[in-house]
Amino acid sequence: MEKRRKLKIIKSNADRIVGLLKDIDIDSVDLQHAARDIWMRKVVSD
């Protein structure tokens, strides 16, 4: 009889980000601009 082993999959942070963004229909340049705009609003409001 074989013992069953648990398989643990370790994902990198990059894999997690890709998983979060996989359903978003936006190109990388627009995504970078949106991130910059969010960052700027946060910096200015502090």
CORNOR-V631112 format. One line per field, one symbol per residue. phi: phi as a letter, one per 20 degrees, with the letter a starting at -180 (. if undefined). psi: psi as a letter, one per 30 degrees, with the letter a starting at -180 (. if undefined). burial: + if it has 9 or more other C-alpha atoms within 8 Angstrom, else -. A space follows every 10 residues. Layout:
phi->???
psi->???
burial->???
//
This chain:
phi->.eeededddd dffffffgff efeeebefff ffffffffff ffffff
psi->kkkkkkkkkj kleeeeeeee ffgkikleee eeeeeeeeee eeeef.
burial->---------- -----+---- ---------- +--------- ------
//
